[in-house]
C-alpha cells in the first residue's frame, strides 16, 4: 500500500493561484492529498477551496481567523496530518514558485531519506527566476549566514518546498517551535538534523510569483537574523 501523503499549502489572498494549483498537485500522484490552511483571506481564497473540497475528498481546508503567519499555519497543518495518520507531509507555496511537477521526485527521494528539501542553491548554483538582484543577494547571504551560525549541512536553509516523514514531525515538540516567518524553515530543518534524521536536498528552480503579493517583510528578516543564534544556543544546551 503506498504511503499516504499530504501537501500543506498556507494561503492568504491566493484566489488567482489556488484554483489552478490544486488540480496541478493532484495530477502528480494518486497518493497525494491537499490541506489548504487559509488565514481568513478577504479575497475569497477559502471559499474557492471550499467549493473544490465539496466535490473532491482529496482536498481539505482549515479556516483561520485573521493573518496568523506561515509558521503557525504549518504547525496547525502538521498537527492535522499527524492526527489523521499521514505518512508523508509536504510544505509547499501557493503561488507556483514551487513546481508541482517536482512532487514525484520528492516522493522517490523520501524513500531514502527522512526529510527532502528543494534547494535553490545546491552545488553553488543559483536557480531563482524573476527576483530583483537585491532580494537574491539577501536570500543567498541569509543562507550563508544561517549555515555558518547553526552548522546546518544544507545549502538552502530558508527554502519552503519540503517533505517530512511522519516520524520526524512526531519527534519534534511542535508546541516549542516559536519562529513564524522564513526562520521557521531554518528551525524545522535544524531540529530534524539535531535529532539525527537524514536531510537530503534536490535541486529546484524557484520562479517568483506572477499573481498576488509577496509576504516578505522586514519583521520576517529580523526574526531570521536572531533565530539562528537561538538555535545555536539550544543545540549547545540540548534544548532542541
Secondary structure, DSSP 8 states (H G I E B T S, - for coil): ----EEEEEEESS-HHHHHHHHHHHHTT-TTEEEEEEE---TTSHHHHHHHHHTT-TTEEEEE-SS---HHHHHHHHHHHHHHTT-SEEEE--SSSSS-GGGHHHHHHHGGG-SEEEEESSGGG---EES--HHHHHHHHHHHHHHHHHH----S-SS---EEEEHHHHHHS-GGG----STHHHHHHHHHHHHTT--EEEEE--EE--SSS-----HHHHHHHHHHHHHHHHHHHHT--
